[in-house]
Each structure stands twice: as C-alpha cells, then as structure tokens.
Amino acid sequence: MAHVEVITSTKLGSDTSNITFGSIPQTYKHLMIHGVVRTDRASDFDNLAVSFSYETDYADYTSIMMYWSTSMNSNSSGRTTGYANWRQAIYCTGDNGDAQMFGGYSMWVPNYTDTDVNKTMIGQSVPCKQAQLVYYPSVFEGDLRNTAAVTEIKFEPAYGTNLMAGTHLVLYGLK
C-alpha cells in the first residue's frame, strides 16, 4: 500500500493568476493533486491550464480528454495535441457558475522523478452550475515527451485571468 504525505497546500484568500508548486521534493515515486477550482472567466466553465515549468517546447505535449454534459444527456470525446490544447485538458467552474460553486479536481503524475520515461498526467474533474443542473464531468490523460524530472507544476486559467479566492489545491507525494 502506498504511503501518502501532504507536500504542500494552497488555498487562495484572494483572486490570483496562478498556483505554482515549485521545488517539488524528488523523494517520492508519484504525485497527486486534489482540490477545488473556480476561475473569473465570464462563463459557466473554464479550463484549468497545467504545465511543467521546465518545458518550453509546447509541441511536445499531447492530451486526450473525454467529457459529458448531464444537461443534454449526451457525451462526446476528443483528442487534442499541442500546448494550447494541453492547457485546456480539464474543465473547472467559471464565474457565471452559481455563487461559491467550485469544481472538484484530481490529478496523478506517475513516476515524476524517473528520467528514463516521458511524463504523464491522469485526472478527472467535475465542474458544475447548480441552478441549471449542468455538469461536465471529464477525464483526461496528457503526455509530455520529455524525460526530465518534474520539479514544478503550474496551474492557471486557460481563458480567464485569475483563479478565484477559495480555490484550493493540495499536492501529495506517494512513496
């Protein structure tokens, strides 16, 4: 059974442009991030942009996301490549969502210190707009064709300007 430890936790007291987990200890096997997210985008939903700070060649990113809309009883999926799409890998609640509604978020980064393999992110989210009972649960997988160890992860809105006060992300290490 894996041993899980909290590395750090950030809960925003005011709106801010990003949350960055820097100087990530290289003493764990895997990373997990859990939390709740809301952006200031003037829409029901936004996308949470996730990037590893050392990577500047965004063509090295590939991602796939599947999402469902419970309001239309439909589902769809898509495969996207490139940095712009990588950053749009997961839904979160936008500022038009009901007051104080945040989307739940969970992500796993396996083998983040292993310099023999490319990096992978796997996750899911459920942003919502309660009054209309609109939910967009999504699952995603992203690959970065780079074997460097992950030392920093940055989270920011893909379309909005800021993560809103109350956004809370917790970084865990798994041994």
Backbone as numpy.savetxt, mean C-alpha at the origin, in Angstrom:
# Nx Ny Nz CAx CAy CAz Cx Cy Cz
6.34 -21.54 13.61 5.51 -20.36 13.61 6.39 -19.13 13.61
5.99 -18.14 12.82 6.77 -16.91 12.70 6.68 -16.07 13.97
7.78 -15.44 14.28 7.82 -14.50 15.38 7.63 -13.10 14.78
6.64 -12.35 15.27 6.30 -11.05 14.72 6.63 -9.95 15.73
7.31 -8.90 15.27 7.65 -7.76 16.13 7.26 -6.46 15.43
6.74 -5.51 16.18 6.49 -4.17 15.64 7.84 -3.48 15.49
8.13 -3.00 14.27 9.34 -2.23 14.03 9.05 -0.76 14.30
7.96 -0.25 13.73 7.57 1.13 13.95 6.10 1.32 13.57
5.51 2.36 14.09 4.11 2.68 13.82 3.98 4.18 13.62
3.22 4.58 12.61 2.99 6.00 12.36 1.50 6.26 12.24
0.98 7.13 13.11 -0.40 7.58 13.02 -0.36 9.09 12.83
-0.96 9.55 11.73 -0.90 10.97 11.41 -1.85 11.79 12.27
-1.33 12.86 12.88 -2.13 13.80 13.64 -2.61 14.95 12.77
-2.00 15.09 11.59 -2.40 16.10 10.62 -2.11 15.53 9.23
-2.72 16.16 8.22 -2.50 15.72 6.84 -1.03 15.88 6.48
-0.48 14.92 5.74 0.92 14.98 5.32 1.06 14.27 3.98
2.11 14.60 3.25 2.27 14.10 1.88 2.62 12.61 1.80
3.28 12.07 2.81 3.66 10.65 2.73 4.01 10.11 4.11
4.06 8.80 4.17 4.64 8.10 5.32 5.80 7.28 4.77
6.97 7.49 5.33 8.14 6.75 4.90 8.70 5.97 6.08
8.85 4.68 5.88 9.54 3.84 6.86 10.97 3.72 6.36
11.90 4.43 7.01 13.29 4.42 6.60 14.15 3.64 7.57
15.37 3.37 7.15 16.34 2.63 7.97 15.72 1.35 8.52
15.06 0.59 7.66 14.43 -0.67 8.09 15.51 -1.66 8.49
15.45 -2.20 9.71 16.46 -3.17 10.15 16.50 -4.37 9.21
17.67 -4.89 8.99 17.85 -6.02 8.08 17.93 -7.34 8.85
17.26 -7.41 9.99 17.36 -8.57 10.88 16.16 -9.51 10.80
15.21 -9.24 9.92 14.01 -10.06 9.80 14.02 -10.79 8.46
13.15 -11.76 8.32 13.02 -12.50 7.07 12.03 -11.82 6.13
10.90 -11.33 6.68 9.84 -10.72 5.89 9.34 -9.47 6.60
8.63 -8.61 5.84 7.97 -7.43 6.40 6.47 -7.51 6.17
5.70 -6.98 7.11 4.26 -6.81 6.95 3.93 -5.36 7.30
2.95 -4.81 6.58 2.44 -3.48 6.90 0.93 -3.60 7.00
0.36 -3.15 8.11 -1.09 -3.13 8.30 -1.50 -1.72 8.67
-2.73 -1.35 8.33 -3.19 -0.05 8.75 -4.49 0.38 8.11
-4.80 1.66 8.30 -5.97 2.29 7.70 -5.50 3.55 7.00
-6.09 3.81 5.81 -5.60 4.89 4.96 -6.77 5.69 4.39
-6.57 7.02 4.32 -7.51 7.92 3.66 -6.68 9.06 3.06
-7.05 9.51 1.85 -6.33 10.62 1.23 -7.28 11.81 1.06
-6.71 12.94 0.64 -7.50 14.14 0.43 -8.00 14.28 -1.01
-7.88 13.24 -1.81 -8.38 13.31 -3.18 -9.89 13.56 -3.15
-10.36 14.48 -3.97 -11.80 14.82 -4.03 -12.53 13.75 -4.83
-12.59 12.55 -4.26 -13.22 11.40 -4.89 -13.56 10.41 -3.78
-14.38 9.42 -4.10 -14.67 8.39 -3.11 -13.43 7.56 -2.80
-12.58 7.37 -3.81 -11.42 6.50 -3.67 -10.17 7.14 -4.26
-9.04 6.67 -3.80 -7.74 7.03 -4.35 -6.95 5.73 -4.43
-5.73 5.82 -4.88 -4.84 4.67 -4.88 -3.66 5.00 -3.97
-3.23 4.03 -3.21 -2.06 4.22 -2.36 -0.82 3.88 -3.19
0.07 4.83 -3.30 1.31 4.64 -4.03 2.36 4.09 -3.09
3.01 3.02 -3.49 4.03 2.37 -2.67 5.30 2.25 -3.50
6.43 2.68 -2.93 7.68 2.55 -3.66 8.83 2.29 -2.70
9.85 1.63 -3.23 11.09 1.41 -2.52 12.03 2.55 -2.94
12.58 3.27 -1.98 13.27 4.52 -2.28 14.52 4.36 -3.14
15.17 3.22 -3.10 16.41 3.09 -3.87 16.15 2.90 -5.35
14.92 2.58 -5.72 14.62 2.25 -7.11 14.18 3.49 -7.87
14.94 3.87 -8.88 14.58 5.03 -9.69 14.23 4.66 -11.13
14.47 3.42 -11.54 14.08 2.98 -12.88 12.72 2.33 -12.78
11.68 3.16 -12.91 10.33 2.69 -12.65 9.83 1.70 -13.69
10.54 1.55 -14.79 10.17 0.52 -15.77 10.42 -0.88 -15.20
11.16 -0.96 -14.10 11.44 -2.25 -13.47 10.29 -2.78 -12.63
9.21 -2.00 -12.49 8.05 -2.42 -11.70 7.01 -3.11 -12.58
6.41 -4.15 -12.06 5.28 -4.81 -12.70 4.26 -5.11 -11.60
2.99 -4.94 -11.90 1.98 -5.25 -10.89 0.72 -5.80 -11.53
-0.05 -6.49 -10.73 -1.36 -6.96 -11.14 -2.31 -6.72 -9.98
-3.50 -6.26 -10.28 -4.49 -5.99 -9.24 -5.83 -6.54 -9.68
-6.55 -7.11 -8.74 -7.92 -7.53 -8.98 -8.79 -6.78 -7.99
-9.92 -6.28 -8.47 -10.80 -5.52 -7.59 -12.25 -5.81 -7.95
-13.11 -5.58 -6.98 -14.53 -5.85 -7.14 -15.31 -4.65 -6.63
-16.43 -4.40 -7.24 -17.33 -3.36 -6.76 -18.58 -4.02 -6.23
-18.83 -3.87 -4.95 -20.03 -4.49 -4.37 -21.28 -3.72 -4.71
-21.13 -2.49 -5.20 -22.33 -1.72 -5.53 -22.92 -2.16 -6.86
-22.13 -2.73 -7.74 -22.61 -3.13 -9.05 -22.66 -4.65 -9.21
-22.31 -5.37 -8.16 -22.25 -6.83 -8.23 -21.46 -7.30 -9.44
-20.36 -6.64 -9.67 -19.51 -7.02 -10.78 -18.08 -7.14 -10.28
-17.27 -7.77 -11.08 -15.85 -7.78 -10.75 -15.07 -7.60 -12.03
-13.88 -7.15 -11.87 -12.99 -6.98 -13.01 -11.57 -7.09 -12.50
-10.68 -7.32 -13.40 -9.28 -7.41 -13.02 -8.45 -6.79 -14.13
-7.23 -6.46 -13.80 -6.37 -5.89 -14.81 -4.92 -6.19 -14.50
-4.10 -6.16 -15.52 -2.66 -6.30 -15.35 -2.06 -4.98 -15.81
-1.23 -4.41 -14.98 -0.62 -3.14 -15.32 0.89 -3.23 -15.13
1.62 -2.48 -15.91 3.08 -2.45 -15.76 3.55 -1.01 -15.78
4.74 -0.79 -15.25 5.31 0.55 -15.23 5.07 1.24 -13.90
5.85 2.27 -13.63 5.81 2.93 -12.34 4.45 3.53 -12.04
3.84 4.23 -12.98 2.54 4.87 -12.71 1.52 3.83 -12.27
1.52 2.70 -12.87 0.56 1.66 -12.50 0.96 0.95 -11.21
2.24 0.80 -10.99 2.70 0.20 -9.73 2.22 1.04 -8.56
2.31 2.34 -8.70 1.91 3.24 -7.64 0.39 3.23 -7.44
-0.33 2.70 -8.39 -1.78 2.65 -8.30 -2.23 1.23 -7.96
-1.42 0.51 -7.24 -1.67 -0.91 -7.02 -2.77 -1.22 -6.02
-3.17 -0.26 -5.20 -4.15 -0.59 -4.17 -5.08 0.58 -3.89
-6.35 0.27 -3.69 -7.35 1.30 -3.41 -7.31 1.74 -1.95
-7.64 3.01 -1.72 -7.85 3.52 -0.38 -9.00 4.53 -0.44
-9.53 4.92 0.69 -10.66 5.83 0.75 -10.22 7.26 0.45
-10.99 7.95 -0.39 -10.73 9.35 -0.72 -11.56 10.27 0.17
-11.38 11.57 -0.01 -12.01 12.56 0.86 -13.53 12.65 0.69
-14.08 12.15 -0.41 -15.53 12.14 -0.58 -16.19 10.97 0.13
-15.40 10.06 0.66 -15.95 8.98 1.48 -16.57 9.57 2.74
-17.44 8.82 3.38 -18.09 9.32 4.59 -17.06 9.78 5.61
-17.42 10.79 6.38 -16.51 11.34 7.39 -15.96 10.24 8.28
-14.69 10.30 8.50 -13.98 9.38 9.38 -13.94 7.94 8.90
-14.27 7.69 7.62 -14.13 6.34 7.05 -12.72 6.19 6.48
-12.06 5.12 6.83 -10.73 4.82 6.34 -10.75 3.43 5.73
-9.94 3.21 4.73 -9.85 1.90 4.11 -8.81 1.05 4.81
-9.13 -0.21 5.08 -8.18 -1.14 5.69 -7.16 -1.59 4.66
-5.92 -1.81 5.10 -4.82 -2.10 4.21 -3.87 -3.10 4.86
-3.38 -4.05 4.06 -2.41 -5.01 4.55 -1.46 -5.37 3.41
-0.17 -5.45 3.69 0.82 -5.77 2.67 1.93 -6.62 3.27
2.48 -7.51 2.47 3.57 -8.39 2.87 4.71 -8.21 1.87
5.94 -8.07 2.37 7.13 -8.01 1.53 8.03 -9.18 1.94
7.91 -10.31 1.23 8.71 -11.48 1.60 10.17 -11.32 1.19
11.05 -11.91 1.97 12.48 -11.98 1.65 13.09 -10.62 1.31
12.75 -9.61 2.07 13.16 -8.25 1.74 14.66 -8.01 1.86
15.38 -8.87 2.58 16.83 -8.70 2.71 17.62 -9.58 1.74
16.96 -10.51 1.10 17.62 -11.48 0.22 18.08 -10.80 -1.06
19.39 -10.74 -1.28 19.93 -10.07 -2.47 20.08 -11.02 -3.66
19.53 -12.22 -3.55 19.55 -13.18 -4.66 18.23 -13.23 -5.43
17.22 -12.50 -4.96 15.90 -12.55 -5.61 15.35 -11.13 -5.80
14.52 -10.98 -6.82 13.80 -9.72 -7.01 12.81 -9.54 -5.87
12.36 -8.33 -5.67 11.45 -8.03 -4.57 9.98 -8.15 -5.00
9.15 -8.60 -4.07 7.73 -8.82 -4.31 6.93 -8.17 -3.19
5.76 -7.63 -3.55 4.79 -7.12 -2.57 3.46 -7.82 -2.83
2.80 -8.24 -1.78 1.50 -8.90 -1.89 0.58 -8.24 -0.88
-0.63 -7.90 -1.27 -1.49 -7.22 -0.31 -2.95 -7.19 -0.69
-3.72 -6.56 0.19 -5.15 -6.40 -0.03 -5.62 -5.16 0.70
-6.76 -4.62 0.22 -7.34 -3.46 0.86 -8.85 -3.49 0.69
-9.54 -2.75 1.55 -10.99 -2.60 1.43 -11.34 -1.15 1.78
-11.29 -0.24 0.78 -11.77 1.12 1.01 -13.29 1.12 0.90
-13.93 2.08 1.51 -15.39 2.07 1.46 -15.97 3.47 1.55
-17.19 3.59 1.04 -18.00 4.79 1.21 -19.31 4.29 1.78
-19.45 4.35 3.07 -20.51 3.68 3.81 -21.92 4.04 3.39
-22.23 5.31 3.20 -23.62 5.72 2.95 -24.20 5.04 1.71
-23.40 4.88 0.67 -23.89 4.24 -0.55 -23.56 2.75 -0.58
-22.96 2.24 0.48 -22.54 0.85 0.55 -21.70 0.47 -0.66
-20.76 1.33 -0.99 -19.84 1.06 -2.09 -18.52 0.61 -1.50
-18.10 -0.57 -1.88 -16.83 -1.12 -1.41 -16.03 -1.58 -2.61
-14.73 -1.40 -2.58 -13.86 -1.87 -3.64 -12.75 -2.74 -3.04
-13.09 -3.93 -2.58 -12.01 -4.79 -2.08 -11.06 -5.11 -3.22
-9.79 -5.14 -2.92 -8.80 -5.44 -3.96 -7.67 -6.28 -3.38
-7.07 -7.05 -4.26 -5.85 -7.79 -3.94 -4.83 -7.42 -5.01
-3.57 -7.40 -4.62 -2.54 -7.06 -5.60 -1.26 -7.83 -5.34
-0.46 -7.89 -6.38 0.88 -8.45 -6.32 1.76 -7.56 -7.17
2.88 -7.14 -6.65 3.80 -6.30 -7.40 5.20 -6.86 -7.34
5.91 -6.74 -8.44 7.29 -7.22 -8.52 8.21 -6.07 -8.92
9.36 -6.06 -8.34 10.39 -5.09 -8.69 11.61 -5.90 -9.13
12.03 -5.68 -10.36 13.19 -6.40 -10.88 14.47 -5.74 -10.38
14.72 -5.95 -9.09 15.91 -5.43 -8.43 16.16 -6.33 -7.22
17.40 -6.75 -7.03 17.72 -7.67 -5.94 18.26 -6.97 -4.69
18.37 -5.65 -4.71 18.88 -4.92 -3.54 17.95 -5.12 -2.34
18.52 -5.18 -1.16 17.72 -5.29 0.06 16.85 -4.04 0.24
15.66 -4.23 0.76 14.74 -3.11 1.00 15.12 -2.45 2.32
15.46 -1.17 2.27 15.81 -0.42 3.48 14.83 0.71 3.76
13.95 1.02 2.80 12.99 2.10 2.97 11.77 1.85 2.09
10.57 2.11 2.65 9.32 1.99 1.90 8.54 3.29 2.09
8.06 3.85 0.98 7.34 5.12 1.00 5.90 4.91 0.54
4.95 5.49 1.28 3.52 5.42 0.96 3.02 6.84 0.74
2.30 7.07 -0.36 1.75 8.38 -0.65 0.54 8.23 -1.56
-0.31 9.27 -1.63 -1.46 9.18 -2.52 -1.01 9.19 -3.98
-1.67 8.41 -4.81 -1.36 8.41 -6.24 -1.94 9.64 -6.92
-3.12 10.09 -6.48 -3.79 11.21 -7.13 -4.02 12.39 -6.19
-4.27 12.13 -4.94 -4.45 13.20 -3.97 -3.12 13.84 -3.63
-3.16 14.83 -2.77 -1.94 15.53 -2.36 -1.40 14.99 -1.04
-2.32 14.63 -0.12 -1.90 14.22 1.22 -2.62 12.97 1.70
-1.95 12.26 2.60 -2.60 11.27 3.44 -3.26 12.06 4.55
-4.47 11.70 4.92 -5.22 12.51 5.89 -4.93 12.10 7.33
-5.12 13.05 8.24 -4.97 12.79 9.66 -5.80 11.58 10.04
-5.25 10.71 10.85 -5.92 9.48 11.24 -5.39 8.27 10.48
-4.74 8.51 9.33 -4.08 7.41 8.62 -3.07 6.78 9.56
-3.06 5.47 9.62 -2.21 4.77 10.59 -1.62 3.54 9.92
-0.30 3.48 9.82 0.39 2.32 9.26 1.36 1.77 10.30
1.42 0.45 10.39 2.30 -0.23 11.32 3.21 -1.17 10.52
4.51 -1.07 10.71 5.48 -1.93 10.06 5.92 -3.02 11.02
5.79 -4.26 10.59 6.16 -5.43 11.40 7.31 -6.17 10.73
8.17 -6.77 11.54 9.19 -7.68 11.06 8.83 -9.09 11.46
9.03 -10.05 10.56 8.76 -11.46 10.83 10.07 -12.22 10.79
10.32 -13.01 11.84 11.53 -13.82 11.88 11.20 -15.27 11.60
